[in-house]
Amino acid sequence: MIMALQLQCNAYNLHFPTHPSLPSTKIFSAAATPLTSSRRALSLFAITGIGLSNFGSSSSICSWYVSDFVDLPNSGGVKALELRIGDGETPLNGDKVIIHYYGRLAAKQGWRFDSTYDHKDANGEPVPFEFVLGSGKVISGIESAVRSMKVGGIRRVVIPPSEGYQNTSQEPIPPNFFDRQRLFTTIFNPTRLANGEGSTLGIIIFDIELLSLRRH
């Protein structure tokens, strides 16, 4: 995947844009002191904003990818960069995990196809994404990324096509029709797939913050 991503960088000069407690039997949260939802919602944006600004117009993903990212064990090739190490629990299969994420598509020069910060409740607050670890509901790359995180951590992952979207029903699914259409028509473009571009079309990048988990 490194070679595929480097080819993608050369072709597109890829640059990244700058840019609640759950009722349960047992909840692990990211911090010992309570945080308001607005303060918590700022954490991923603030940290990744700082991180992304370092890779602005002066440097691309190519300049830091190989040296800064590490392979996640048993992940099928998912690469990870720790932006913040959490100090909470690590999720287990069957746990409900709550995350914020910011997703980008490598084949579109780092185009943002979805972010939980764009998903707002009635009060205008960002709505995190929830799923049960090990359920197969989400793409494999996100499960692999979250599985070894600790609550409170933030991780940037580069997910190869084999661990990304295999069909249009896998989550997370962008709620915006045009974002969803652009994402899937890029990844599953039959002409480009027939031309052998499958190793680059489906590469996706996620910034993920593990907010909390509910253990059953």
C-alpha distance (Angstrom), angle and dihedral (degrees) to the residues before:
residue distance angle dihedral
M1 . . .
I2 3.80 . .
M3 3.78 91.3 .
A4 3.81 91.4 45.8
L5 3.78 91.7 51.4
Q6 3.80 92.1 46.2
L7 3.80 89.2 52.4
Q8 3.78 88.2 49.2
C9 3.82 89.6 52.6
N10 3.77 91.9 50.2
A11 3.78 91.9 49.2
Y12 3.80 98.5 45.4
N13 3.83 105.0 18.9
L14 3.80 85.6 -127.8
H15 3.81 116.0 -142.8
F16 3.77 128.0 170.9
P17 3.80 117.6 -127.7
T18 3.80 118.3 -119.3
H19 3.05 106.6 -121.6
P20 24.15 145.7 103.6
S21 3.33 143.9 3.0
L22 3.81 111.6 -104.3
P23 3.80 124.7 -139.3
S24 3.79 106.8 -117.1
T25 3.74 147.0 126.2
K26 3.78 91.0 -96.9
I27 3.80 130.6 7.4
F28 3.78 128.3 -172.7
S29 3.79 114.1 -161.4
A30 3.77 131.2 -167.3
A31 3.79 99.6 -110.7
A32 3.77 140.1 31.2
T33 3.79 92.8 -131.2
P34 3.83 120.1 59.9
L35 3.80 117.3 -98.6
T36 3.75 125.4 -158.8
S37 3.78 114.9 -121.1
S38 3.79 91.2 -112.2
R39 3.81 93.0 53.1
R40 3.79 90.9 47.3
A41 3.79 91.6 47.7
L42 3.79 90.0 55.8
S43 3.79 96.0 55.5
L44 3.81 101.2 80.1
F45 3.79 92.9 38.9
A46 3.80 92.5 49.3
I47 3.78 96.3 46.4
T48 3.78 97.0 42.0
G49 3.79 90.2 42.8
I50 3.78 89.7 58.2
G51 3.78 91.3 43.8
L52 3.79 94.1 47.7
S53 3.78 93.2 47.9
N54 3.80 87.7 62.9
F55 3.80 87.9 61.5
G56 3.80 96.4 47.2
S57 3.76 125.3 129.7
S58 3.81 92.1 -44.1
S59 3.81 96.8 66.0
S60 3.77 139.5 18.1
I61 3.77 135.3 -145.4
C62 3.82 87.4 -92.1
S63 3.81 93.3 69.3
W64 3.81 96.2 57.9
Y65 3.79 106.6 21.2
V66 3.81 102.4 91.3
S67 3.80 98.4 39.2
D68 3.81 100.7 41.2
F69 3.80 104.4 38.0
V70 3.79 125.6 74.3
D71 3.80 131.3 -159.2
L72 3.79 114.4 -105.0
P73 3.83 109.0 -132.2
N74 3.80 116.0 -107.8
S75 3.80 91.4 1.1
G76 3.79 101.5 119.1
G77 3.79 92.9 -112.8
V78 3.80 104.0 -40.5
K79 3.83 111.6 156.7
A80 3.80 120.8 -150.0
L81 3.79 137.5 -163.2
E82 3.81 117.4 -168.8
L83 3.80 111.7 -133.4
R84 3.79 94.0 171.6
I85 3.81 129.5 2.7
G86 3.79 112.4 -134.0
D87 3.79 124.0 -135.3
G88 3.80 99.0 -154.5
E89 3.78 135.8 83.5
T90 3.80 125.2 -51.6
P91 3.83 113.1 -124.8
L92 3.78 123.8 -113.4
N93 3.79 130.4 -155.4
G94 3.79 108.9 -74.2
D95 3.80 94.6 29.8
K96 3.78 118.1 124.9
V97 3.79 106.0 -126.9
I98 3.80 125.9 -160.8
I99 3.78 118.0 -154.1
H100 3.76 143.7 167.4
Y101 3.78 115.3 -142.2
Y102 3.79 142.4 -178.1
G103 3.81 113.9 -158.0
R104 3.80 128.4 -160.6
L105 3.77 134.3 179.2
A106 3.80 118.0 -132.1
A107 3.81 93.8 -156.1
K108 3.81 90.0 61.5
Q109 3.82 98.0 51.2
G110 3.78 93.6 -93.3
W111 3.80 94.8 -45.6
R112 3.81 112.2 179.4
F113 3.77 108.0 -123.4
D114 3.80 98.4 173.5
S115 3.79 144.1 -1.2
T116 3.79 131.9 179.4
Y117 3.81 87.0 -136.5
D118 3.79 86.7 71.3
H119 3.82 91.1 54.6
K120 3.81 104.5 86.5
D121 3.79 132.9 -175.1
A122 3.81 125.6 -142.5
N123 3.81 89.9 -78.6
G124 3.78 94.0 51.1
E125 3.82 94.1 -106.7
P126 3.82 120.1 139.7
V127 3.81 113.4 -101.2
P128 3.84 115.7 -138.3
F129 3.79 122.5 -137.0
E130 3.82 119.1 -110.7
F131 3.78 131.1 -162.6
V132 3.79 140.2 152.5
L133 3.78 112.0 -105.4
G134 3.79 111.4 -120.1
S135 3.80 94.4 18.1
G136 3.80 93.9 111.2
K137 3.79 89.4 -130.1
V138 3.80 94.3 123.7
I139 3.78 132.7 45.1
S140 3.79 113.6 -74.4
G141 3.79 94.2 -117.6
I142 3.80 92.8 62.8
E143 3.81 91.9 47.5
S144 3.81 89.8 51.3
A145 3.79 91.6 48.3
V146 3.79 95.9 48.9
R147 3.80 95.6 41.2
S148 3.81 93.8 73.1
M149 3.82 98.3 35.1
K150 3.80 126.4 101.4
V151 3.78 123.0 -133.7
G152 3.79 108.2 -88.1
G153 3.79 94.0 30.6
I154 3.78 128.2 124.7
R155 3.77 121.0 -154.0
R156 3.80 134.6 178.7
V157 3.79 113.2 -147.1
V158 3.79 133.5 -171.8
I159 3.80 108.2 -151.3
P160 3.83 121.2 -160.0
P161 3.81 120.1 -137.5
S162 3.81 92.5 -102.5
E163 3.84 90.2 61.3
G164 3.80 96.4 37.0
Y165 3.78 132.7 68.2
Q166 3.78 112.8 -19.5
N167 3.80 94.2 169.8
T168 3.79 139.6 2.2
S169 3.80 95.5 -99.5
Q170 3.79 97.8 64.0
E171 3.79 116.8 104.8
P172 2.90 147.0 -84.9
I173 3.79 89.8 55.5
P174 3.83 117.4 -177.0
P175 3.81 107.2 -116.5
N176 3.80 91.8 -148.3
F177 3.81 109.3 89.8
F178 3.81 95.5 -144.3
D179 3.82 93.8 47.5
R180 3.80 89.7 47.9
Q181 3.78 92.7 48.1
R182 3.80 93.5 48.5
L183 3.80 92.2 47.5
F184 3.79 96.0 50.8
T185 3.80 97.3 38.1
T186 3.80 87.8 54.5
I187 3.81 97.5 46.1
F188 3.81 95.4 41.0
N189 3.82 97.9 36.0
P190 3.84 101.4 148.3
T191 3.79 95.9 -156.2
R192 3.80 94.8 51.0
L193 3.79 91.9 42.4
A194 3.79 89.1 53.0
N195 3.81 88.0 51.6
G196 3.81 90.3 58.8
E197 3.82 98.1 -103.6
G198 3.80 94.4 126.3
S199 3.82 92.2 107.4
T200 3.80 91.2 64.8
L201 3.81 107.5 25.9
G202 3.78 95.1 72.1
I203 3.83 100.4 43.9
I204 3.79 108.2 124.0
I205 3.80 133.1 -178.4
F206 3.79 123.0 -147.9
D207 3.78 131.2 -174.4
I208 3.81 104.7 -155.7
E209 3.79 130.4 -170.9
L210 3.80 116.6 -167.6
L211 3.79 102.4 -144.0
S212 3.79 102.3 175.5
L213 3.77 144.4 -37.1
R214 3.77 137.1 -139.3
R215 3.78 115.2 -141.9
H216 3.79 120.6 -152.3
